[in-house]
Amino acid sequence: GIDPPVTGQSLLNVRGSLNFAGGNSGTGQVYVNINNNPHLDKEPGSLPFAMLDDKSMDIISSVFDGYSAGMGQVKAVKQGADEVKKLFPKMSRIEKCWIV
């Protein structure tokens, strides 16, 4: 689940935070920080919007993690879903989710 809203402060790119790929909500693509990534806090448009709880992070930890940072994921995302599928065929995807 998603933790209760945080008010009065911005969320940071820490383990469990959700953010839009490329800092752009228009892509519709969201990533989960699986580690603390303070360098992303300085990126324009990088603003986490939610936090996952520990149970949800256990699920996230079980998905494919064979790709490392810096392999071109953000560039591929900006080029579209077909490019992501071509360059990262094993990348796990969330196709549906609900906020409850």
N, C-alpha and C positions, 0 to 999 in steps of 0.2 A: 503494500500500500504506500500511499504518499503521506508523509508526515504533515501535521497541521501547518497552516500558513505561518510564515515568519513575517512579522510586521516591524516596521521601523528600521530595517536594515536590509542591505542587499545580500543575496546569497553569493557564496564564493564557489569556485570550481574545485570542490572537494569531493572525495569519494561519495558516491550516491546522488550527486546533483545532476539534474537534467538540463540540457542546453540544446539550442538549435545549431545544426551543422553550419559552419561558416558564419555563425552569428546572425543568421537570417531566418526569421520565422517563415518567410515565404517559400522556403524549400520544402517545408513540411517534414523535414528529416531531423530527428532528435537523436542525440547521443547521451549516454550515461558515463559520467566520469567514474572509472573503476579505481582510480587512484587520485590523490590530491594533485591538482594541476595549477599551481598558483600563477604560472606564466600566462595562462589563458585569461586571467583576470585583467591583464593589460591589453588584451586584444579588443579592437573596436567592435562593438555590437555583441560581445560575449557576455551574456547576462543570464546565468542560470535562473530557471523559473520554478523549480520544484526539487524536493529531496525524496529519495526512496528510503524506505525503512530497511532494517537488517534482513527481514524475511525476503523482501524483494531483491535485495542485493545478493542473497544466496542463489536466487534464480538467475540473475544476471551473470554471476560467476560461473554458471554451468554452460553458458553458450560458447560458441567457437571463439577462441582468442589467439589464433595463429598469426594474425596480422599485427605488426607493431606500428607505433606512432611514426609518422614521417614517411610512410610508404605511398602517399598521394591520395589518401581517402578524401580529404577536403576538396582537392582539385576535381576528383572524380564526381563527388556529390554535386559540385557546381555545374558539371557537364551533364548531369542527369542520371536517372536510374539505370539506363542501358549501359552506361560507362561503368557504373559501380558493379553491375552484374558481370561485365566482361573482365574487369581488373581484379575483382574480389569475389569470385564465385562461391566461396565458402562463408562469406560474411553473413552472420545471423541477422535476421530481420524481424522486426515487430510489425505485423501487418494490421493488427487491430488492438486497441486498448480502450479502457473505460476509466473515467474518474468517478469514484464512488464516494 
